[in-house]
């Protein structure tokens, strides 16, 4: 198991030509999602039962999200934006429409572990 973990970490940390600013795969989640066409299959089950969630995803996309999805088992909807400014503008737009919205940032692996152990 340790060997698998080391191999996965090495692969995620590799450089590849599509990563801006010389960052590795793990540092560019938006590009990876777009390239892979990843979606949450749970949306197919949840959205017909709770159409307001589908409306929320559409609202994120209309607000400029490059990718929007239901998280995991559906505790929230999230959108990925091209910049902090775009995310902040989307928050304002969504709030004016009556949605609860908050802008956050993704952390690099190093930032995450630093916050955990500092």
N, C-alpha and C positions, 0 to 999 in steps of 0.2 A: 504494500500500500504506500509506503514512504517513497518507493521508486516511482510509482505512478504520479504521486503528488509533485515530486521534483521534476519529472518529465513534463507535466502539465504546466507548472510554473515557468519552466524554461521556454516552452512553446508560446505561452501567453506573453512572455517578455521579449520574444524575438522581434526584430525590426522587420518591417515589410514596406514595400514601395508605396502603398496607399495611405500610410500613416503620416499625418502632417507633423511638422516640427520634430521629426526624428523619434517619435514615440512608438512604443510597441503595440501589439494587438490589444492588450488590456487597457491601454490608455486611450483608445478610440472606440468606445462602445457604439456610438451612433453609426459609424461606418460599418462596423461588423454587423449590426442589426439590419441595415439597409441591404448590404451585400447578401446576407444569408436569407433574407425574406422571413425572418423570424416573426411569429405571431403567437399569441396566447390562444390555444385551441379552446380554452375554457370560455372564451368570448362567445363561441357558437352556441353554448348551452345557456349562458347567463343573459346575454343581450335580449333574446326573445322573451325571457321571463321578466327582465328588468330593463325595459327600453330606455329608461332615463340614463342608464350607463352607456348605452350606445350613443345617445344624444351628447353625453359628456365627452366621449371620445371624438365625436364629430366637432364639438366646440373647440377642443384642443387643436385639432387639425386646422379648423378655420382661423384660429388664433395664431397659426404659424408653426405649429409643431412639425418637425421633419419626420417624426415617428411618434405615434401615440398608442397606448395599449392598456389593458387591464393588468394590474400587477398580480403575479402569482395566482392565488385563489380568489382574487377580487377585492382585496381590502381597499384598493384605491385605483384611480386612473392616473396615468402620468404621461407627460409629453417630453420629448427631447427637442431642444431648440439649438439653433446654430450659434447663439451667443447669449451671454448673460443679459444683454440689453433686450434681445428678442424675447427672452423668458420673462423679464420684468414687464415688458409691454403686454405680453400675453396675460400675465396675472391681472394687470389693470383692466384689460378688455374683458376677461372672464368674470371678474368681480362685478363689473358694471352690468353684466348679463345675469347676475344672481348666483354664479357658481362660487364655491369656496375654492380658493386657489392659493398656492404658495410656491415661490421659486426656491429651489435648492441647487446644490452643485454636487457633481460626482467627485469622489476622491480617488487619487491614485492609490495603488496598493501601499506605497510608502507612507502617504499621508494617513491612510486608514490605520495602519499599525502604529504609527507615531501617536495618533490620538488615543488609541487603546492603551498604550503602555506609558504614556507621559503623564 
